[in-house]
Amino acid sequence: MKLNKYDNKCIKLYTKDGLAYEGICTYHNKDYIEHEYGFPYDALMMSSVLFCNDEINKIEVIDEFTDKYGLLEKTVVEAGVELVEDVLESEEDISIYRLLLCLEDNLNDYSTEDIEELIPYFELLIKYNKNEKIVELSRRLKDEYTK
């Protein structure tokens, strides 16, 4: 499958395992993936989750997301704080916003130490992000966990 045509597109990606992920993707060629991750395939990355060509069944370009957040964001949250931090440091406002919505519903699954690690990211988003929805959601999350 030619993955490069999906670079910077909003897609719904179906894995060979039958799972569906929605997000804005970035294409990475085989040389880069092999050097960085050791896999001999080109790949798409969405919200810091890598999907190699050999695990992809089908891809659809979509105009809008199905839900406020989906399996992609749940996967990031379940993977732990390090991956969450990667997304919160990105410049993809829609990915940040969808992840914050997922965190709002699932942050209770995190330990106090993990939440404390995320507070500085919420503070940076409040201070520097220009998207009002992201700022407000970051403020709510920060306030809820710094009571």
LINUR-V38253 format. One record per backbone hydrogen bond with DSSP energy under -1.0 kcal/mol. CO is the residue of the C=O (numbers start at 1). NH is the residue of the N-H. E is the energy in kcal/mol with one decimal. If there is no record, write none. Layout:
# LINUR-V38253
co:CO nh:NH e:E
co:CO nh:NH e:E
This chain:
# LINUR-V38253
co:3 nh:6 e:-2.3
co:4 nh:7 e:-1.3
co:6 nh:9 e:-1.9
co:9 nh:25 e:-2.2
co:10 nh:62 e:-2.5
co:11 nh:23 e:-2.1
co:12 nh:60 e:-2.4
co:13 nh:21 e:-2.6
co:14 nh:57 e:-3.1
co:14 nh:58 e:-1.6
co:15 nh:18 e:-1.8
co:19 nh:15 e:-2.7
co:21 nh:13 e:-3.3
co:23 nh:11 e:-2.9
co:25 nh:8 e:-2.4
co:26 nh:45 e:-2.4
co:28 nh:43 e:-2.6
co:29 nh:33 e:-2.4
co:30 nh:34 e:-2.8
co:31 nh:35 e:-2.2
co:32 nh:36 e:-3.0
co:33 nh:37 e:-2.9
co:33 nh:38 e:-1.0
co:39 nh:41 e:-1.0
co:42 nh:53 e:-2.5
co:43 nh:28 e:-2.7
co:44 nh:51 e:-3.1
co:45 nh:26 e:-1.9
co:46 nh:49 e:-2.4
co:49 nh:46 e:-2.5
co:51 nh:44 e:-2.3
co:52 nh:55 e:-2.2
co:53 nh:56 e:-1.0
co:55 nh:16 e:-2.2
co:58 nh:14 e:-3.2
co:60 nh:12 e:-2.8
co:70 nh:74 e:-2.2
co:71 nh:75 e:-2.5
co:72 nh:76 e:-2.0
co:73 nh:77 e:-2.6
co:74 nh:78 e:-2.6
co:75 nh:79 e:-1.8
co:80 nh:84 e:-1.8
co:81 nh:85 e:-3.0
co:82 nh:86 e:-1.7
co:83 nh:87 e:-1.8
co:84 nh:88 e:-2.6
co:85 nh:89 e:-1.7
co:87 nh:90 e:-1.4
co:91 nh:93 e:-1.2
co:92 nh:96 e:-2.5
co:93 nh:97 e:-3.1
co:94 nh:98 e:-2.3
co:95 nh:99 e:-2.0
co:96 nh:100 e:-2.7
co:97 nh:101 e:-2.3
co:98 nh:102 e:-1.8
co:99 nh:103 e:-2.9
co:100 nh:104 e:-2.6
co:101 nh:105 e:-1.3
co:102 nh:106 e:-1.3
co:103 nh:107 e:-2.3
co:106 nh:109 e:-1.9
co:107 nh:110 e:-2.0
co:111 nh:115 e:-2.3
co:112 nh:116 e:-2.4
co:113 nh:117 e:-1.6
co:114 nh:118 e:-1.2
co:115 nh:119 e:-1.4
co:118 nh:122 e:-1.9
co:119 nh:123 e:-2.5
co:120 nh:124 e:-2.1
co:121 nh:125 e:-2.2
co:122 nh:126 e:-2.4
co:123 nh:127 e:-2.2
co:124 nh:128 e:-2.9
co:125 nh:129 e:-1.7
co:131 nh:135 e:-2.4
co:132 nh:136 e:-2.6
co:133 nh:137 e:-2.4
co:134 nh:138 e:-2.6
co:135 nh:139 e:-2.4
co:136 nh:140 e:-2.4
co:137 nh:141 e:-2.4
co:138 nh:142 e:-2.7
co:139 nh:143 e:-3.0
co:140 nh:144 e:-2.5
co:141 nh:145 e:-1.5
